Every structure is written in C-alpha cells, then in structure tokens.
C-alpha cells in the first residue's frame, strides 16, 4: 500500500460538511518554542485561507473564517506541516516545539478534539510500518494482526466523545475501506504467490508478425517486461534488458516485452498507438519477443499492475516464480536466473 499514513491523510482531507454554527469565525492562538519562521499559513484544498504573523517569542493570535468545515493544513514552511480540523466557531490553542513539528503539538479549546483525533489516527497508521510485512504473514497470523488493528482504530474513534458528526462518519468509512484493502490485497497476493498458476494473456500482436499467447512459451521460463513507449523508467531499462538477453541467449528462457501503449497517449486512436509501438521497436532495435496488448487489459489487471515498468518471471509450466521480479538493471536478476539452472 502506497504508505498507509499518507493514504490515510489523503482520505481524511476529503472530509467536509456544511452545518452552520452561530459564531462566524475561528479563534486560533498558541506558541511555538524554538521557532525561526515568521508566518503561519492555513491552507485548504483550494489554496491559502489565512496567513498569521508569529511574534518574536513564537506566540500567535488571530482569527479566520473558513469557507467550509474541513481538514486544513497548518504550516510554517514546506517541511513543517500539520493537519488541523476547522469549523467557524472553534476556539483552538496550539502549543509545541517548532523543531518537533506536529509530534510535539498539543491542541486545546473548543473544537480541538477533532484535530487530536486526526493526529491519533495518523500516529497509529504510521506505527503499522510496512504493509508488506503484514501481507507476508500466514493466514492465522494475518487475521490476528488485522483484528488487533481494527480494535485499536475503533478504540481511537470511541475515545473521543465530542467529535464533529461528519468527521465520525468519514473516519468510520475510512476504517472500513482500509481493512477491506488489507483483506483484498492479502487474498490477491496469495493468488500471485510463487508456484501458483500465472494469469494468461491471449493473442497479443507480435512485432515480427502474427500473435502470441502465454501458452506459446510453454516449456520455457518467461521473463516479462510490461512497459510503454512513453515511460521514461521503462526506456532506461532497455540497455540492461538487451544485455541480459544477450547473456542468456540460447538458454531455456524467453524475454517477452508487452507494450501497454494505448489510444489516450497516442493521438486518440488505437491505430496510432500500435504504429507508435512498432516504430519504437524498429528504431531502437529491440530484441526478445515484442508484443502489444492493445485494448486487452486483463493481464495487467490480474497482476494488479498500477505502475510500469513491471517485471514478472514465469516457469516452464506456466507457474509464477516472481510476480514482481527484479529489474534488468538489478544484479539480483542475474543471480535469480542463474539459480534456476536455465
């Protein structure tokens, strides 16, 4: 999971509601120890809402009016940012150390519990660590871990009694979505585990003529490069891919490149996308087997490919060796291939 803490913050920022409040502005005050900045900026999704002057002793005191109830960004520089939940009528005080931005902050006053809750959620999400470690657990351990995390996130939510109703609703939905992601990704990862049958592609156009399917390479290892002509990182791998192809020439392995060039990036037509791919293959003298997926996205979807280049290694029986294999430029690829006694 693209970092959970970042995903959580992004989802939280979406929260909003339109409930009116009798007070038409927010009072915001506090003090930042060890502060070296002169301005606090309060920003929303559409831009800066307010700038507040910081006094020489680090204190600040001002009022502002927000266009809607939402999570805003409180910052003194690009590196020093913190979320703050604002609604007209709130009276919030912030105190902390500017050198320990956000982590040292204490929020008090009317409406502050909303921001305290958001910070607690962020701290908990950051403590999860690398999701890949959770997905690597066996089923019983995974279920136990996820159950524990659910209880911890639910506990944070129920420990704040005066949260804005829209924030409670959003956080509840966000928690459900996060754990649905855990469950779905875990099941998907197990399907793509080593030894499982690989998803197949059918009838992809071959730059040399005709069509090829994954079954066309039965009896050989298949190293698949999913790429596109517009992808800079993909193109940077081409020299390394040519070298590895040359080194393993006449071995029991096929190097198959599958282009995902499509109409949107090719003038709006699939004919133009195919021509762009064929011209690139010819001009750059690409080796191996060069295929074009065309309008068939099923192979990409089966492997949940959200970014390219992506490399996959399949054994002679059509089973997965590595669903996310090392890149050609990575020395680990050569070591992996040599270990297979191809």
N, C-alpha and C positions, 0 to 999 in steps of 0.2 A: 504494500500500500504505500502510494506516493506518501511520506511521513504522516503518521496519524495526527500529530499535533497540528501540522499545517492544514490538513484536510478539515480538522475539527474547527480551527479558527475560521477557515473559509466558509464553512457551513453556518457558523454562528453569526457571521456578518450579514447573512441573508435575513435574519430575524427582523421583523418590523410589525408595527400595528398603528392604529390611528385613534386610539382612545384619547379623549380630551381631558385636560387637567385644569383646575381653577387658576393655577399660577402659570403665567405666560413665559417664564424664563427659568434658567438654571443658575444656581449659585455654585461656583467652583473655586475652591481655595485649597491652600496647603503649603508645604515646604519641602524642598529637595535639598538634602545635605550634599556637600561636595559638588555642587552644581557649577558648571562652567558655561552653560548656554544662557541666552538672554530671552528666548521666545519659546512659548509652548504653542503648538499648533493642534487644533482639534479638527479632524477631517472625517468626512463621511464618504460614501461611495461616489458622490458626485463632485467631491472636491473639498476645499478648506471651508469650514464653517466659522471658525473664530481663531484669532491669534491673541495670546495673552502674554503680557510682559512679566518676566521673572525679575524680582528685585535682587539687589546685590547679596542679600543674606539667603537667597534661594526661595523666598516666600512668594506667593502669588495669590491674587484675589480678584475675581472678575465675574461677570455674568454673561450668559449667552442664551440664544434661542435656537433650538434645533427644528428643522422642518418636519421631522417625524421621529417617533420612538425607534431607536436602532442602536446597534453597536458601532461606536465611533473609535477613531484612533487618536490617542493622546501621545504626542511625541515632541521631543526637543531636538532631535536630529534623525537622520536616516537609520542610524544604528540603535537609537533609543526610542522604542515604540511600545505602547501597551494598549490593550482594548479597554474601553470604558462604555458602559451602557447608560445612555442618556434619555431623559424624558423631561419636558418642560415641567417645572415644579420641584424637581430634585434639588437638594442642597448637599453637595458632596465635598468632603475634605480628603485630600491625598497627601500622605507623608511617606518619605522614603529616601533612599540613598541614590543619587544620580549615577553613581558608579555601579550600582546593582539594580539597574532599571527593571521595573516590574516585579522582580523576585523579592525586593525588599519593601514594596509598597503596602501600605495599609489604607483601606478605604473606610470612611465612616460618614455618618449623616444619613439623611433621608434619601433612599434610593440606592445606597451604596451596596446593599446586599446582592443586588443583581450583578454588579461587577465582581464582587467577591466570589460569587458562584461561578462566573465565567472563568476567572483565574484558577479556581479549584479544579474545574473541568480540564483546563489546559495543562495544569501540573500533573493531573492524573494521566492524561493522554501521553504526555512526554515520558512518564515513568514506565510506560508499556515497553519502550525500547523498539527494537527492530521486529516488525510483524513477521518477518521470515522465520524468526526463531520459534514463534508460536505455530506457524504453519508446518514446521518441521516435526512437531510433536506427534506421537501416536494418538489414535482416536480418543482413548480414555483420558490421556493427559490433556489433550486439546479441549475436550468437553469440560474437564475440571477447571482449566485455566479460563475459558470463556465464561463459565458460570460464575467464577470468582470476580471477574472483571465486571460482569453485569451487576452483581451485588454492590460492588464498590461505586460504580457510576450511579446506580439507583440511590445509594446511601447519600452521595453528594447532593443529589436533587432533593431528597426529602429532608435534608438537614437545614435547608433554608425555607422559612415559613412565610416570608413576605415578598416573594419574587413576583415580578410582573407576570400576569397570566399568559401573555404572548410568549415570554421567554420560557416559561414552564412547558408550554405546548411545543415550542420549537425544539427544546432540549430533549424532550421525551421522544419526539420523532427522530431526532438526530441519533439518539442512542440506539433506537431500533434499527435504523439504517446502518449504523456502524457494525452492529453484531450480525446483521444479515450479510454484510460484506464479508465478515470473518467466516461465516458458515459457507457461503457460496464459493469463496476463494479457496477454502480448505478442500472442499469437495472437488473443485476444478483442478487444484494442484495434485490431488491424489490420482485423478484420471490421467494427468500428464507425467506421472511418476515413471522412473526407469523400469523398463520391462513391459510396460503397458503398450497395447497396440496404438500406433500413431494414427491420428486423423489423416484422411487421404485427400488429395486433390485429384481432379479428373480433367483430362482433355485440355491442358494448358498449351497455348501455342508455343512451338519451338522455333527459335530464330533461324534454325537450319532447315525448317520445313516440317510440316506435319504437326502432330500433337503428342504430348506426353502426360502420363499419369504417374502417381507414386508407384503403382504396381509395375510400371515399366522398368523399375530398377531393382525388382526383387532379386535376391541373391547377392546384392552388393550393399555395402554401407553407403548411406546417402548423407552428405553434408549440405544442408540447405541454407541459402542466404536469401532472406526476404528483404528486398530493397526497393529503391525507386531512383530514377534519374535526377530528381530534384533534391535528393537527400545528401547533404554535404558529408556527414559522418559515414554514410554508405560508400560514397565515392572514395573517401580516404582509405577505406579498407581494401579497395581493388588491387593495389600493388601487392599487398600482403597475401591476398587471396590468390593472385597469379603465382606467387612464389610457392605457396603451399600446394597448389595444384601441380606445379612442375615437380616438386619434391616427391609427391605421391602418385606421379604419373605411372600408369600400368599396374597400380595396386588395385585391390578389390574395393574401390570406393569411387563414387560419382560425386562431383561437385556441381550442385544444381542451384542456380540463381533464379529466384522468382521475382519478377518485377511487379510492383503494385501500382505502376503508373495508371492514372485514371483521368477521366474527362475534365474534371474541375481545374486541374493544373496543366491542362493541355489544350487550351483554347475552347473547351466546352464540348468536344466530341471524342468519342472512343476511337474513331479512326485516327485522329491526331495523336492520341495517347499511344496507340500501337506504333505509329510511324516514329514518334519521338523515341520510343524504346528501341526499335530496330536500328535507327540511325545511331543511337548512342552505342549499342553493341558493336556495330560495324566500325565506327570511328575510333573506338577505344580498344578494338581487337580483343574483346572479352572472350575468355576461354570457358572450359567446362560446358555444362548444358544451360543454355539461356532460355528461360520460359517467361511468358507473360500471363498473369492471372486474368486479365480482362475484367469483366464485370462479376466474376465469381469471388466473393469474399469469405466463403465458408471455411477455407483452410486457415486464414488469418483469425477468424472468429473462434474457431475451435481451439487455437493456441493462445487466444486472448492477447493477440499482438496489438499493443497500443502505441508502440514506438519502434522505429527502424533505425539502423539495421537490426535484424534478429536472426540468430543462427541456431539451427536445430540439427541434431545428429541422430540418424535412424539406422538400425542394424539390418542385416540381410533378410531377416524375417519380417521386416516392417514394424518392428517394435522400437520404442523410444530408448535411446541411450542417454541423450541430454536434451531436454526440452528448451533449455537456454544455454546452448553450448558456447565455449569461448570464441571470441572473435579471431579472425585470421592473424591480426597483429599481436594477439596474446600468446606468449610462449607456451601457455598451458594447452593450447590446441594441439600443437605438435606432440607434446607429451601424451595427451589423451589418445591421439591417433596411433602413436607407436605402441601404447599399452594394449591396443586391440589386436595386434599382430595381423594387420590387414594384408 
